[in-house]
Amino acid sequence: TMPVINVDDLTDLDKAKMEVTQLKLEVKLEREKVSKCCEEVMEYIQGGVEEDPLVKGIPEEKNPFKEKGGCVIC
């Protein structure tokens, strides 16, 4: 695990060095267009829609959250 750093205890120079280090890491990341990523996510979602209980629903006999008994108020 990484050590916990209290940013308030760092000098401005230390903060700037940390920011430069982070930016160097981020500039190496491979980027994708949002439009392409959205298409891939939509294809993934549509590919599993038949098995998706949020879309299809859960049969009553298989629903683990089905109420087992009613509430009686006396």
PDB file of N, CA, C, O and CB in Angstrom:
ATOM      1  N   THR A   1       0.835  -1.187   0.000  1.00  0.00           N
ATOM      2  CA  THR A   1       0.000   0.000   0.000  1.00  0.00           C
ATOM      3  C   THR A   1       0.876   1.245   0.000  1.00  0.00           C
ATOM      4  O   THR A   1       2.028   1.224   0.432  1.00  0.00           O
ATOM      5  CB  THR A   1      -0.948   0.001   1.211  1.00  0.00           C
ATOM      6  N   MET A   2       0.300   2.310  -0.491  1.00  0.00           N
ATOM      7  CA  MET A   2       1.040   3.572  -0.545  1.00  0.00           C
ATOM      8  C   MET A   2       0.928   4.276   0.798  1.00  0.00           C
ATOM      9  O   MET A   2      -0.092   4.167   1.478  1.00  0.00           O
ATOM     10  CB  MET A   2       0.512   4.484  -1.688  1.00  0.00           C
ATOM     11  N   PRO A   3       1.970   4.995   1.178  1.00  0.00           N
ATOM     12  CA  PRO A   3       1.901   5.728   2.449  1.00  0.00           C
ATOM     13  C   PRO A   3       0.907   6.879   2.356  1.00  0.00           C
ATOM     14  O   PRO A   3       0.694   7.450   1.287  1.00  0.00           O
ATOM     15  CB  PRO A   3       3.292   6.262   2.841  1.00  0.00           C
ATOM     16  N   VAL A   4       0.310   7.206   3.480  1.00  0.00           N
ATOM     17  CA  VAL A   4      -0.643   8.310   3.539  1.00  0.00           C
ATOM     18  C   VAL A   4       0.147   9.610   3.662  1.00  0.00           C
ATOM     19  O   VAL A   4       1.033   9.744   4.507  1.00  0.00           O
ATOM     20  CB  VAL A   4      -1.646   8.138   4.737  1.00  0.00           C
ATOM     21  N   ILE A   5      -0.197  10.559   2.799  1.00  0.00           N
ATOM     22  CA  ILE A   5       0.511  11.838   2.807  1.00  0.00           C
ATOM     23  C   ILE A   5      -0.490  12.935   3.124  1.00  0.00           C
ATOM     24  O   ILE A   5      -1.526  13.053   2.469  1.00  0.00           O
ATOM     25  CB  ILE A   5       1.224  12.108   1.441  1.00  0.00           C
ATOM     26  N   ASN A   6      -0.176  13.733   4.130  1.00  0.00           N
ATOM     27  CA  ASN A   6      -1.007  14.891   4.450  1.00  0.00           C
ATOM     28  C   ASN A   6      -0.513  16.047   3.588  1.00  0.00           C
ATOM     29  O   ASN A   6       0.575  16.578   3.812  1.00  0.00           O
ATOM     30  CB  ASN A   6      -0.950  15.249   5.990  1.00  0.00           C
ATOM     31  N   VAL A   7      -1.307  16.428   2.616  1.00  0.00           N
ATOM     32  CA  VAL A   7      -0.905  17.460   1.661  1.00  0.00           C
ATOM     33  C   VAL A   7      -0.627  18.787   2.347  1.00  0.00           C
ATOM     34  O   VAL A   7       0.203  19.568   1.880  1.00  0.00           O
ATOM     35  CB  VAL A   7      -1.978  17.645   0.604  1.00  0.00           C
ATOM     36  N   ASP A   8      -1.308  19.044   3.440  1.00  0.00           N
ATOM     37  CA  ASP A   8      -1.106  20.313   4.145  1.00  0.00           C
ATOM     38  C   ASP A   8       0.307  20.425   4.719  1.00  0.00           C
ATOM     39  O   ASP A   8       0.795  21.531   4.952  1.00  0.00           O
ATOM     40  CB  ASP A   8      -2.133  20.460   5.268  1.00  0.00           C
ATOM     41  N   ASP A   9       0.967  19.285   4.948  1.00  0.00           N
ATOM     42  CA  ASP A   9       2.323  19.293   5.510  1.00  0.00           C
ATOM     43  C   ASP A   9       3.409  19.447   4.447  1.00  0.00           C
ATOM     44  O   ASP A   9       4.583  19.594   4.788  1.00  0.00           O
ATOM     45  CB  ASP A   9       2.561  18.019   6.287  1.00  0.00           C
ATOM     46  N   LEU A  10       3.041  19.415   3.177  1.00  0.00           N
ATOM     47  CA  LEU A  10       4.029  19.496   2.097  1.00  0.00           C
ATOM     48  C   LEU A  10       4.333  20.951   1.738  1.00  0.00           C
ATOM     49  O   LEU A  10       3.497  21.839   1.901  1.00  0.00           O
ATOM     50  CB  LEU A  10       3.528  18.740   0.854  1.00  0.00           C
ATOM     51  N   THR A  11       5.544  21.165   1.248  1.00  0.00           N
ATOM     52  CA  THR A  11       5.901  22.496   0.752  1.00  0.00           C
ATOM     53  C   THR A  11       5.299  22.671  -0.635  1.00  0.00           C
ATOM     54  O   THR A  11       4.876  21.702  -1.266  1.00  0.00           O
ATOM     55  CB  THR A  11       7.454  22.695   0.718  1.00  0.00           C
ATOM     56  N   ASP A  12       5.265  23.902  -1.099  1.00  0.00           N
ATOM     57  CA  ASP A  12       4.747  24.165  -2.440  1.00  0.00           C
ATOM     58  C   ASP A  12       5.573  23.428  -3.489  1.00  0.00           C
ATOM     59  O   ASP A  12       5.030  22.967  -4.493  1.00  0.00           O
ATOM     60  CB  ASP A  12       4.743  25.674  -2.731  1.00  0.00           C
ATOM     61  N   LEU A  13       6.882  23.314  -3.264  1.00  0.00           N
ATOM     62  CA  LEU A  13       7.755  22.611  -4.204  1.00  0.00           C
ATOM     63  C   LEU A  13       7.406  21.124  -4.245  1.00  0.00           C
ATOM     64  O   LEU A  13       7.347  20.524  -5.318  1.00  0.00           O
ATOM     65  CB  LEU A  13       9.239  22.804  -3.817  1.00  0.00           C
ATOM     66  N   ASP A  14       7.177  20.535  -3.075  1.00  0.00           N
ATOM     67  CA  ASP A  14       6.803  19.121  -3.023  1.00  0.00           C
ATOM     68  C   ASP A  14       5.472  18.882  -3.733  1.00  0.00           C
ATOM     69  O   ASP A  14       5.311  17.893  -4.449  1.00  0.00           O
ATOM     70  CB  ASP A  14       6.716  18.642  -1.564  1.00  0.00           C
ATOM     71  N   LYS A  15       4.522  19.793  -3.531  1.00  0.00           N
ATOM     72  CA  LYS A  15       3.221  19.666  -4.192  1.00  0.00           C
ATOM     73  C   LYS A  15       3.377  19.755  -5.707  1.00  0.00           C
ATOM     74  O   LYS A  15       2.751  19.000  -6.450  1.00  0.00           O
ATOM     75  CB  LYS A  15       2.250  20.755  -3.692  1.00  0.00           C
ATOM     76  N   ALA A  16       4.217  20.683  -6.158  1.00  0.00           N
ATOM     77  CA  ALA A  16       4.444  20.847  -7.597  1.00  0.00           C
ATOM     78  C   ALA A  16       5.107  19.599  -8.178  1.00  0.00           C
ATOM     79  O   ALA A  16       4.752  19.163  -9.273  1.00  0.00           O
ATOM     80  CB  ALA A  16       5.316  22.096  -7.873  1.00  0.00           C
ATOM     81  N   LYS A  17       6.069  19.019  -7.453  1.00  0.00           N
ATOM     82  CA  LYS A  17       6.734  17.792  -7.922  1.00  0.00           C
ATOM     83  C   LYS A  17       5.737  16.640  -8.031  1.00  0.00           C
ATOM     84  O   LYS A  17       5.772  15.872  -8.993  1.00  0.00           O
ATOM     85  CB  LYS A  17       7.888  17.403  -6.971  1.00  0.00           C
ATOM     86  N   MET A  18       4.841  16.522  -7.035  1.00  0.00           N
ATOM     87  CA  MET A  18       3.825  15.470  -7.077  1.00  0.00           C
ATOM     88  C   MET A  18       2.897  15.662  -8.272  1.00  0.00           C
ATOM     89  O   MET A  18       2.524  14.698  -8.940  1.00  0.00           O
ATOM     90  CB  MET A  18       3.012  15.453  -5.772  1.00  0.00           C
ATOM     91  N   GLU A  19       2.530  16.908  -8.534  1.00  0.00           N
ATOM     92  CA  GLU A  19       1.635  17.185  -9.654  1.00  0.00           C
ATOM     93  C   GLU A  19       2.314  16.851 -10.983  1.00  0.00           C
ATOM     94  O   GLU A  19       1.681  16.280 -11.872  1.00  0.00           O
ATOM     95  CB  GLU A  19       1.192  18.660  -9.637  1.00  0.00           C
ATOM     96  N   VAL A  20       3.571  17.194 -11.125  1.00  0.00           N
ATOM     97  CA  VAL A  20       4.315  16.887 -12.351  1.00  0.00           C
ATOM     98  C   VAL A  20       4.419  15.377 -12.539  1.00  0.00           C
ATOM     99  O   VAL A  20       4.249  14.874 -13.649  1.00  0.00           O
ATOM    100  CB  VAL A  20       5.727  17.522 -12.309  1.00  0.00           C
ATOM    101  N   THR A  21       4.697  14.658 -11.458  1.00  0.00           N
ATOM    102  CA  THR A  21       4.781  13.196 -11.527  1.00  0.00           C
ATOM    103  C   THR A  21       3.454  12.610 -11.988  1.00  0.00           C
ATOM    104  O   THR A  21       3.426  11.724 -12.843  1.00  0.00           O
ATOM    105  CB  THR A  21       5.176  12.607 -10.159  1.00  0.00           C
ATOM    106  N   GLN A  22       2.358  13.100 -11.426  1.00  0.00           N
ATOM    107  CA  GLN A  22       1.028  12.619 -11.811  1.00  0.00           C
ATOM    108  C   GLN A  22       0.734  12.929 -13.272  1.00  0.00           C
ATOM    109  O   GLN A  22       0.206  12.080 -13.991  1.00  0.00           O
ATOM    110  CB  GLN A  22      -0.047  13.244 -10.917  1.00  0.00           C
ATOM    111  N   LEU A  23       1.069  14.132 -13.716  1.00  0.00           N
ATOM    112  CA  LEU A  23       0.821  14.517 -15.106  1.00  0.00           C
ATOM    113  C   LEU A  23       1.645  13.672 -16.074  1.00  0.00           C
ATOM    114  O   LEU A  23       1.175  13.342 -17.163  1.00  0.00           O
ATOM    115  CB  LEU A  23       1.136  15.999 -15.310  1.00  0.00           C
ATOM    116  N   LYS A  24       2.871  13.320 -15.685  1.00  0.00           N
ATOM    117  CA  LYS A  24       3.702  12.443 -16.522  1.00  0.00           C
ATOM    118  C   LYS A  24       3.056  11.070 -16.672  1.00  0.00           C
ATOM    119  O   LYS A  24       3.113  10.470 -17.745  1.00  0.00           O
ATOM    120  CB  LYS A  24       5.117  12.299 -15.922  1.00  0.00           C
ATOM    121  N   LEU A  25       2.443  10.574 -15.604  1.00  0.00           N
ATOM    122  CA  LEU A  25       1.745   9.289 -15.681  1.00  0.00           C
ATOM    123  C   LEU A  25       0.521   9.395 -16.594  1.00  0.00           C
ATOM    124  O   LEU A  25       0.278   8.516 -17.421  1.00  0.00           O
ATOM    125  CB  LEU A  25       1.322   8.819 -14.271  1.00  0.00           C
ATOM    126  N   GLU A  26      -0.240  10.469 -16.438  1.00  0.00           N
ATOM    127  CA  GLU A  26      -1.473  10.630 -17.204  1.00  0.00           C
ATOM    128  C   GLU A  26      -1.230  10.845 -18.686  1.00  0.00           C
ATOM    129  O   GLU A  26      -2.044  10.426 -19.509  1.00  0.00           O
ATOM    130  CB  GLU A  26      -2.260  11.778 -16.660  1.00  0.00           C
ATOM    131  N   VAL A  27      -0.130  11.487 -19.045  1.00  0.00           N
ATOM    132  CA  VAL A  27       0.132  11.758 -20.460  1.00  0.00           C
ATOM    133  C   VAL A  27       0.432  10.461 -21.219  1.00  0.00           C
ATOM    134  O   VAL A  27       0.291  10.411 -22.441  1.00  0.00           O
ATOM    135  CB  VAL A  27       1.307  12.746 -20.609  1.00  0.00           C
ATOM    136  N   LYS A  28       0.843   9.418 -20.501  1.00  0.00           N
ATOM    137  CA  LYS A  28       1.154   8.134 -21.138  1.00  0.00           C
ATOM    138  C   LYS A  28      -0.090   7.272 -21.362  1.00  0.00           C
ATOM    139  O   LYS A  28      -0.027   6.268 -22.071  1.00  0.00           O
ATOM    140  CB  LYS A  28       2.155   7.368 -20.290  1.00  0.00           C
ATOM    141  N   LEU A  29      -1.218   7.657 -20.764  1.00  0.00           N
ATOM    142  CA  LEU A  29      -2.439   6.871 -20.895  1.00  0.00           C
ATOM    143  C   LEU A  29      -2.951   6.899 -22.326  1.00  0.00           C
ATOM    144  O   LEU A  29      -2.931   7.934 -22.992  1.00  0.00           O
ATOM    145  CB  LEU A  29      -3.513   7.388 -19.941  1.00  0.00           C
ATOM    146  N   GLU A  30      -3.412   5.734 -22.786  1.00  0.00           N
ATOM    147  CA  GLU A  30      -3.989   5.654 -24.115  1.00  0.00           C
ATOM    148  C   GLU A  30      -5.410   6.201 -24.060  1.00  0.00           C
ATOM    149  O   GLU A  30      -6.189   5.812 -23.190  1.00  0.00           O
ATOM    150  CB  GLU A  30      -3.969   4.194 -24.651  1.00  0.00           C
ATOM    151  N   ARG A  31      -5.747   7.076 -24.957  1.00  0.00           N
ATOM    152  CA  ARG A  31      -7.054   7.729 -24.952  1.00  0.00           C
ATOM    153  C   ARG A  31      -7.943   7.131 -26.040  1.00  0.00           C
ATOM    154  O   ARG A  31      -7.466   6.695 -27.087  1.00  0.00           O
ATOM    155  CB  ARG A  31      -6.903   9.253 -25.155  1.00  0.00           C
ATOM    156  N   GLU A  32      -9.232   7.123 -25.769  1.00  0.00           N
ATOM    157  CA  GLU A  32     -10.231   6.679 -26.743  1.00  0.00           C
ATOM    158  C   GLU A  32     -11.292   7.766 -26.868  1.00  0.00           C
ATOM    159  O   GLU A  32     -11.577   8.484 -25.909  1.00  0.00           O
ATOM    160  CB  GLU A  32     -10.872   5.310 -26.323  1.00  0.00           C
ATOM    161  N   LYS A  33     -11.871   7.875 -28.054  1.00  0.00           N
ATOM    162  CA  LYS A  33     -12.950   8.839 -28.239  1.00  0.00           C
ATOM    163  C   LYS A  33     -14.177   8.350 -27.469  1.00  0.00           C
ATOM    164  O   LYS A  33     -14.470   7.155 -27.429  1.00  0.00           O
ATOM    165  CB  LYS A  33     -13.279   9.035 -29.757  1.00  0.00           C
ATOM    166  N   VAL A  34     -14.881   9.294 -26.866  1.00  0.00           N
ATOM    167  CA  VAL A  34     -16.070   8.955 -26.091  1.00  0.00           C
ATOM    168  C   VAL A  34     -17.104   8.274 -26.988  1.00  0.00           C
ATOM    169  O   VAL A  34     -17.774   7.338 -26.553  1.00  0.00           O
ATOM    170  CB  VAL A  34     -16.671  10.219 -25.434  1.00  0.00           C
ATOM    171  N   SER A  35     -17.237   8.729 -28.222  1.00  0.00           N
ATOM    172  CA  SER A  35     -18.228   8.139 -29.131  1.00  0.00           C
ATOM    173  C   SER A  35     -17.941   6.656 -29.357  1.00  0.00           C
ATOM    174  O   SER A  35     -18.872   5.853 -29.427  1.00  0.00           O
ATOM    175  CB  SER A  35     -18.237   8.887 -30.480  1.00  0.00           C
ATOM    176  N   LYS A  36     -16.672   6.286 -29.471  1.00  0.00           N
ATOM    177  CA  LYS A  36     -16.300   4.883 -29.665  1.00  0.00           C
ATOM    178  C   LYS A  36     -16.581   4.080 -28.403  1.00  0.00           C
ATOM    179  O   LYS A  36     -17.120   2.976 -28.480  1.00  0.00           O
ATOM    180  CB  LYS A  36     -14.815   4.762 -30.054  1.00  0.00           C
ATOM    181  N   CYS A  37     -16.225   4.618 -27.253  1.00  0.00           N
ATOM    182  CA  CYS A  37     -16.466   3.935 -25.980  1.00  0.00           C
ATOM    183  C   CYS A  37     -17.958   3.736 -25.750  1.00  0.00           C
ATOM    184  O   CYS A  37     -18.375   2.677 -25.281  1.00  0.00           O
ATOM    185  CB  CYS A  37     -15.853   4.729 -24.814  1.00  0.00           C
ATOM    186  N   CYS A  38     -18.765   4.741 -26.073  1.00  0.00           N
ATOM    187  CA  CYS A  38     -20.214   4.634 -25.895  1.00  0.00           C
ATOM    188  C   CYS A  38     -20.789   3.525 -26.764  1.00  0.00           C
ATOM    189  O   CYS A  38     -21.667   2.783 -26.325  1.00  0.00           O
ATOM    190  CB  CYS A  38     -20.894   5.965 -26.224  1.00  0.00           C
ATOM    191  N   GLU A  39     -20.301   3.410 -27.991  1.00  0.00           N
ATOM    192  CA  GLU A  39     -20.766   2.347 -28.884  1.00  0.00           C
ATOM    193  C   GLU A  39     -20.450   0.984 -28.286  1.00  0.00           C
ATOM    194  O   GLU A  39     -21.288   0.083 -28.312  1.00  0.00           O
ATOM    195  CB  GLU A  39     -20.121   2.482 -30.279  1.00  0.00           C
ATOM    196  N   GLU A  40     -19.236   0.828 -27.744  1.00  0.00           N
ATOM    197  CA  GLU A  40     -18.834  -0.451 -27.152  1.00  0.00           C
ATOM    198  C   GLU A  40     -19.677  -0.779 -25.920  1.00  0.00           C
ATOM    199  O   GLU A  40     -20.067  -1.931 -25.727  1.00  0.00           O
ATOM    200  CB  GLU A  40     -17.344  -0.421 -26.777  1.00  0.00           C
ATOM    201  N   VAL A  41     -19.960   0.215 -25.093  1.00  0.00           N
ATOM    202  CA  VAL A  41     -20.783  -0.005 -23.904  1.00  0.00           C
ATOM    203  C   VAL A  41     -22.207  -0.400 -24.318  1.00  0.00           C
ATOM    204  O   VAL A  41     -22.790  -1.313 -23.735  1.00  0.00           O
ATOM    205  CB  VAL A  41     -20.807   1.268 -23.011  1.00  0.00           C
ATOM    206  N   MET A  42     -22.763   0.283 -25.320  1.00  0.00           N
ATOM    207  CA  MET A  42     -24.111  -0.044 -25.793  1.00  0.00           C
ATOM    208  C   MET A  42     -24.164  -1.467 -26.338  1.00  0.00           C
ATOM    209  O   MET A  42     -25.120  -2.192 -26.066  1.00  0.00           O
ATOM    210  CB  MET A  42     -24.559   0.952 -26.874  1.00  0.00           C
ATOM    211  N   GLU A  43     -23.154  -1.879 -27.103  1.00  0.00           N
ATOM    212  CA  GLU A  43     -23.107  -3.243 -27.637  1.00  0.00           C
ATOM    213  C   GLU A  43     -23.038  -4.255 -26.498  1.00  0.00           C
ATOM    214  O   GLU A  43     -23.712  -5.285 -26.543  1.00  0.00           O
ATOM    215  CB  GLU A  43     -21.897  -3.417 -28.584  1.00  0.00           C
ATOM    216  N   TYR A  44     -22.241  -3.975 -25.491  1.00  0.00           N
ATOM    217  CA  TYR A  44     -22.111  -4.870 -24.348  1.00  0.00           C
ATOM    218  C   TYR A  44     -23.451  -5.012 -23.622  1.00  0.00           C
ATOM    219  O   TYR A  44     -23.872  -6.119 -23.287  1.00  0.00           O
ATOM    220  CB  TYR A  44     -21.030  -4.353 -23.382  1.00  0.00           C
ATOM    221  N   ILE A  45     -24.109  -3.885 -23.386  1.00  0.00           N
ATOM    222  CA  ILE A  45     -25.388  -3.887 -22.672  1.00  0.00           C
ATOM    223  C   ILE A  45     -26.440  -4.642 -23.484  1.00  0.00           C
ATOM    224  O   ILE A  45     -27.162  -5.482 -22.947  1.00  0.00           O
ATOM    225  CB  ILE A  45     -25.862  -2.438 -22.387  1.00  0.00           C
ATOM    226  N   GLN A  46     -26.523  -4.341 -24.768  1.00  0.00           N
ATOM    227  CA  GLN A  46     -27.522  -4.986 -25.614  1.00  0.00           C
ATOM    228  C   GLN A  46     -27.241  -6.478 -25.779  1.00  0.00           C
ATOM    229  O   GLN A  46     -28.168  -7.262 -25.980  1.00  0.00           O
ATOM    230  CB  GLN A  46     -27.569  -4.311 -26.980  1.00  0.00           C
ATOM    231  N   GLY A  47     -25.979  -6.873 -25.696  1.00  0.00           N
ATOM    232  CA  GLY A  47     -25.622  -8.280 -25.798  1.00  0.00           C
ATOM    233  C   GLY A  47     -26.101  -9.098 -24.614  1.00  0.00           C
ATOM    234  O   GLY A  47     -26.295 -10.306 -24.752  1.00  0.00           O
ATOM    235  N   GLY A  48     -26.299  -8.487 -23.458  1.00  0.00           N
ATOM    236  CA  GLY A  48     -26.724  -9.211 -22.270  1.00  0.00           C
ATOM    237  C   GLY A  48     -28.134  -8.894 -21.824  1.00  0.00           C
ATOM    238  O   GLY A  48     -28.528  -9.258 -20.716  1.00  0.00           O
ATOM    239  N   VAL A  49     -28.908  -8.217 -22.671  1.00  0.00           N
ATOM    240  CA  VAL A  49     -30.238  -7.761 -22.263  1.00  0.00           C
ATOM    241  C   VAL A  49     -31.181  -8.935 -21.976  1.00  0.00           C
ATOM    242  O   VAL A  49     -32.074  -8.808 -21.138  1.00  0.00           O
ATOM    243  CB  VAL A  49     -30.839  -6.866 -23.345  1.00  0.00           C
ATOM    244  N   GLU A  50     -31.003 -10.060 -22.647  1.00  0.00           N
ATOM    245  CA  GLU A  50     -31.890 -11.214 -22.432  1.00  0.00           C
ATOM    246  C   GLU A  50     -31.750 -11.793 -21.028  1.00  0.00           C
ATOM    247  O   GLU A  50     -32.720 -12.305 -20.470  1.00  0.00           O
ATOM    248  CB  GLU A  50     -31.597 -12.300 -23.461  1.00  0.00           C
ATOM    249  N   GLU A  51     -30.544 -11.715 -20.449  1.00  0.00           N
ATOM    250  CA  GLU A  51     -30.312 -12.273 -19.122  1.00  0.00           C
ATOM    251  C   GLU A  51     -30.365 -11.222 -18.022  1.00  0.00           C
ATOM    252  O   GLU A  51     -30.174 -11.549 -16.850  1.00  0.00           O
ATOM    253  CB  GLU A  51     -28.980 -12.968 -19.088  1.00  0.00           C
ATOM    254  N   ASP A  52     -30.617  -9.984 -18.373  1.00  0.00           N
ATOM    255  CA  ASP A  52     -30.573  -8.892 -17.402  1.00  0.00           C
ATOM    256  C   ASP A  52     -31.859  -8.835 -16.584  1.00  0.00           C
ATOM    257  O   ASP A  52     -32.923  -8.535 -17.126  1.00  0.00           O
ATOM    258  CB  ASP A  52     -30.341  -7.554 -18.113  1.00  0.00           C
ATOM    259  N   PRO A  53     -31.771  -9.123 -15.267  1.00  0.00           N
ATOM    260  CA  PRO A  53     -32.981  -9.101 -14.457  1.00  0.00           C
ATOM    261  C   PRO A  53     -33.582  -7.703 -14.284  1.00  0.00           C
ATOM    262  O   PRO A  53     -34.767  -7.576 -13.976  1.00  0.00           O
ATOM    263  CB  PRO A  53     -32.685  -9.685 -13.113  1.00  0.00           C
ATOM    264  N   LEU A  54     -32.783  -6.660 -14.476  1.00  0.00           N
ATOM    265  CA  LEU A  54     -33.321  -5.301 -14.372  1.00  0.00           C
ATOM    266  C   LEU A  54     -34.202  -4.960 -15.563  1.00  0.00           C
ATOM    267  O   LEU A  54     -35.102  -4.127 -15.457  1.00  0.00           O
ATOM    268  CB  LEU A  54     -32.186  -4.287 -14.259  1.00  0.00           C
ATOM    269  N   VAL A  55     -33.942  -5.606 -16.703  1.00  0.00           N
ATOM    270  CA  VAL A  55     -34.736  -5.363 -17.904  1.00  0.00           C
ATOM    271  C   VAL A  55     -35.885  -6.364 -17.984  1.00  0.00           C
ATOM    272  O   VAL A  55     -37.033  -5.998 -18.234  1.00  0.00           O
ATOM    273  CB  VAL A  55     -33.853  -5.450 -19.170  1.00  0.00           C
ATOM    274  N   LYS A  56     -35.553  -7.627 -17.767  1.00  0.00           N
ATOM    275  CA  LYS A  56     -36.504  -8.718 -17.957  1.00  0.00           C
ATOM    276  C   LYS A  56     -37.385  -8.965 -16.730  1.00  0.00           C
ATOM    277  O   LYS A  56     -38.513  -9.444 -16.853  1.00  0.00           O
ATOM    278  CB  LYS A  56     -35.760  -9.981 -18.304  1.00  0.00           C
ATOM    279  N   GLY A  57     -36.865  -8.638 -15.562  1.00  0.00           N
ATOM    280  CA  GLY A  57     -37.602  -8.914 -14.334  1.00  0.00           C
ATOM    281  C   GLY A  57     -37.192 -10.270 -13.760  1.00  0.00           C
ATOM    282  O   GLY A  57     -36.553 -11.079 -14.434  1.00  0.00           O
ATOM    283  N   ILE A  58     -37.568 -10.498 -12.520  1.00  0.00           N
ATOM    284  CA  ILE A  58     -37.229 -11.748 -11.838  1.00  0.00           C
ATOM    285  C   ILE A  58     -38.518 -12.538 -11.638  1.00  0.00           C
ATOM    286  O   ILE A  58     -39.502 -11.990 -11.141  1.00  0.00           O
ATOM    287  CB  ILE A  58     -36.508 -11.478 -10.464  1.00  0.00           C
ATOM    288  N   PRO A  59     -38.530 -13.830 -12.019  1.00  0.00           N
ATOM    289  CA  PRO A  59     -39.727 -14.635 -11.774  1.00  0.00           C
ATOM    290  C   PRO A  59     -40.026 -14.690 -10.270  1.00  0.00           C
ATOM    291  O   PRO A  59     -39.102 -14.765  -9.459  1.00  0.00           O
ATOM    292  CB  PRO A  59     -39.546 -16.069 -12.346  1.00  0.00           C
ATOM    293  N   GLU A  60     -41.296 -14.655  -9.898  1.00  0.00           N
ATOM    294  CA  GLU A  60     -41.696 -14.636  -8.489  1.00  0.00           C
ATOM    295  C   GLU A  60     -41.062 -15.766  -7.687  1.00  0.00           C
ATOM    296  O   GLU A  60     -40.627 -15.552  -6.556  1.00  0.00           O
ATOM    297  CB  GLU A  60     -43.203 -14.722  -8.378  1.00  0.00           C
ATOM    298  N   GLU A  61     -41.003 -16.979  -8.265  1.00  0.00           N
ATOM    299  CA  GLU A  61     -40.482 -18.120  -7.520  1.00  0.00           C
ATOM    300  C   GLU A  61     -38.970 -18.042  -7.289  1.00  0.00           C
ATOM    301  O   GLU A  61     -38.443 -18.728  -6.413  1.00  0.00           O
ATOM    302  CB  GLU A  61     -40.816 -19.397  -8.250  1.00  0.00           C
ATOM    303  N   LYS A  62     -38.276 -17.217  -8.062  1.00  0.00           N
ATOM    304  CA  LYS A  62     -36.824 -17.092  -7.904  1.00  0.00           C
ATOM    305  C   LYS A  62     -36.411 -15.785  -7.225  1.00  0.00           C
ATOM    306  O   LYS A  62     -35.219 -15.534  -7.050  1.00  0.00           O
ATOM    307  CB  LYS A  62     -36.151 -17.191  -9.257  1.00  0.00           C
ATOM    308  N   ASN A  63     -37.359 -14.968  -6.851  1.00  0.00           N
ATOM    309  CA  ASN A  63     -37.070 -13.663  -6.265  1.00  0.00           C
ATOM    310  C   ASN A  63     -36.724 -13.820  -4.777  1.00  0.00           C
ATOM    311  O   ASN A  63     -37.596 -14.128  -3.965  1.00  0.00           O
ATOM    312  CB  ASN A  63     -38.279 -12.705  -6.446  1.00  0.00           C
ATOM    313  N   PRO A  64     -35.429 -13.603  -4.420  1.00  0.00           N
ATOM    314  CA  PRO A  64     -35.042 -13.749  -3.016  1.00  0.00           C
ATOM    315  C   PRO A  64     -35.580 -12.629  -2.118  1.00  0.00           C
ATOM    316  O   PRO A  64     -35.536 -12.749  -0.893  1.00  0.00           O
ATOM    317  CB  PRO A  64     -33.536 -13.795  -2.911  1.00  0.00           C
ATOM    318  N   PHE A  65     -36.080 -11.556  -2.703  1.00  0.00           N
ATOM    319  CA  PHE A  65     -36.564 -10.422  -1.927  1.00  0.00           C
ATOM    320  C   PHE A  65     -38.083 -10.405  -1.800  1.00  0.00           C
ATOM    321  O   PHE A  65     -38.652  -9.459  -1.255  1.00  0.00           O
ATOM    322  CB  PHE A  65     -36.094  -9.135  -2.554  1.00  0.00           C
ATOM    323  N   LYS A  66     -38.731 -11.434  -2.296  1.00  0.00           N
ATOM    324  CA  LYS A  66     -40.194 -11.515  -2.231  1.00  0.00           C
ATOM    325  C   LYS A  66     -40.621 -11.576  -0.756  1.00  0.00           C
ATOM    326  O   LYS A  66     -40.003 -12.269   0.052  1.00  0.00           O
ATOM    327  CB  LYS A  66     -40.727 -12.768  -3.024  1.00  0.00           C
ATOM    328  N   GLU A  67     -41.677 -10.847  -0.428  1.00  0.00           N
ATOM    329  CA  GLU A  67     -42.178 -10.848   0.940  1.00  0.00           C
ATOM    330  C   GLU A  67     -42.697 -12.244   1.273  1.00  0.00           C
ATOM    331  O   GLU A  67     -43.447 -12.849   0.507  1.00  0.00           O
ATOM    332  CB  GLU A  67     -43.295  -9.777   1.128  1.00  0.00           C
ATOM    333  N   LYS A  68     -42.282 -12.730   2.421  1.00  0.00           N
ATOM    334  CA  LYS A  68     -42.673 -14.081   2.838  1.00  0.00           C
ATOM    335  C   LYS A  68     -44.011 -14.092   3.555  1.00  0.00           C
ATOM    336  O   LYS A  68     -44.688 -15.119   3.606  1.00  0.00           O
ATOM    337  CB  LYS A  68     -41.611 -14.680   3.737  1.00  0.00           C
ATOM    338  N   GLY A  69     -44.378 -12.982   4.092  1.00  0.00           N
ATOM    339  CA  GLY A  69     -45.655 -12.900   4.789  1.00  0.00           C
ATOM    340  C   GLY A  69     -46.135 -11.466   4.805  1.00  0.00           C
ATOM    341  O   GLY A  69     -45.355 -10.541   4.579  1.00  0.00           O
ATOM    342  N   GLY A  70     -47.383 -11.281   5.065  1.00  0.00           N
ATOM    343  CA  GLY A  70     -47.923  -9.939   5.090  1.00  0.00           C
ATOM    344  C   GLY A  70     -47.725  -9.296   6.446  1.00  0.00           C
ATOM    345  O   GLY A  70     -47.366  -9.967   7.414  1.00  0.00           O
ATOM    346  N   CYS A  71     -47.953  -8.034   6.514  1.00  0.00           N
ATOM    347  CA  CYS A  71     -47.840  -7.277   7.754  1.00  0.00           C
ATOM    348  C   CYS A  71     -49.245  -7.103   8.326  1.00  0.00           C
ATOM    349  O   CYS A  71     -50.154  -6.647   7.632  1.00  0.00           O
ATOM    350  CB  CYS A  71     -47.144  -5.888   7.517  1.00  0.00           C
ATOM    351  N   VAL A  72     -49.415  -7.466   9.586  1.00  0.00           N
ATOM    352  CA  VAL A  72     -50.720  -7.368  10.224  1.00  0.00           C
ATOM    353  C   VAL A  72     -50.638  -6.302  11.319  1.00  0.00           C
ATOM    354  O   VAL A  72     -49.792  -6.371  12.211  1.00  0.00           O
ATOM    355  CB  VAL A  72     -51.172  -8.753  10.811  1.00  0.00           C
ATOM    356  N   ILE A  73     -51.522  -5.327  11.233  1.00  0.00           N
ATOM    357  CA  ILE A  73     -51.582  -4.277  12.246  1.00  0.00           C
ATOM    358  C   ILE A  73     -52.822  -4.521  13.093  1.00  0.00           C
ATOM    359  O   ILE A  73     -53.939  -4.590  12.581  1.00  0.00           O
ATOM    360  CB  ILE A  73     -51.610  -2.846  11.595  1.00  0.00           C
ATOM    361  N   CYS A  74     -52.611  -4.648  14.368  1.00  0.00           N
ATOM    362  CA  CYS A  74     -53.744  -4.925  15.269  1.00  0.00           C
ATOM    363  C   CYS A  74     -54.278  -3.647  15.873  1.00  0.00           C
ATOM    364  O   CYS A  74     -55.229  -3.684  16.653  1.00  0.00           O
ATOM    365  CB  CYS A  74     -53.331  -5.891  16.384  1.00  0.00           C
TER     366      CYS A  74
END
